[in-house]
Amino acid sequence: MAKKKSKTPDNTIARNRLARHDYFVEDDLEVGIALEGWEVKSLRDGKLQIKESYVMIKGGELWLIGAHISPLASASTHVKADPTRSRKLLAHRSEIDRLTGLVERRGYTLVALSAYWSRGRAKLKLGIARGKRAHDKRATVKDRDWKRDQARLLKSS
């Protein structure tokens, strides 16, 4: 049998598609993730879910809470895996101070948008966002549908 040609490698581990539906993402930031060995193996296998995760600032540090990394059966025998533990995020002090100011004073929320590999290291794209209300979500859906219909009309004519 002939080998299948692979497309260009995609470094994305997981995406949070619901984040852009629930929030107005105004800015984003790349941060590192402090992981254990079994977690890295699971991420290489794509076993990460960040749909319900969020980021908190505790004690001047960024923490990813609610992300679920499913452990592999063969990853580790001597370490008890905790799939939903809080994971420390790695960022420069100036970035953490800026985010603290935005979250505490201006009411922004920190949302995990996607996780990916960058030069062999796991990174997290963090979104600085404001929450959407129900009428904002309906307007977004309406605009998206109109743009789709508009593209169809332009394509057919």
Steps between C-alpha positions, in 0.01 A plus 500: 500500500615851427569732788265789553658837452471704815399861491711764663524422871254688715645585840161557660418274793153636587277798423227666702253593227232594751717781640445732204126430521477584871752787517622804309870412478689829486859383529695179529824390662723195468599336829677178588351215706681324786432129443592164642649226283182298454315818398749571222451148363123545509525836325711343225209261452252792493316416824429855620163669553495873576133565426404559864832637620579850620801688633529656847763719656591375848791640696648678200501182289281380212317169548308297243199347672257246359710372208475124465799293384405135465785276617630231269480145627869442433634842604597441861469224755638670811325839477132538577359716222261784588340602168343826622771640725577872491798570279732794532538724196836656422517868405725798563436704815408811297238303306352358822485848654325637190248215503438550872414863435264410216320229696468676836437858392334477161303176535659296224506120499791274408393214271704215352457522121730226373793280591780419257864400466764766441859382462423182693335679791132506587353849476158640578339790317330705766219739406429824682124521463173658606189288545222511242137527595224304326410783261868536402517130416188525284645799316822310435310202357286732287810677358669168425191370317470821299866482395451138389190594295681800355791280389253257337328784313830641376621157395184419301491832311 
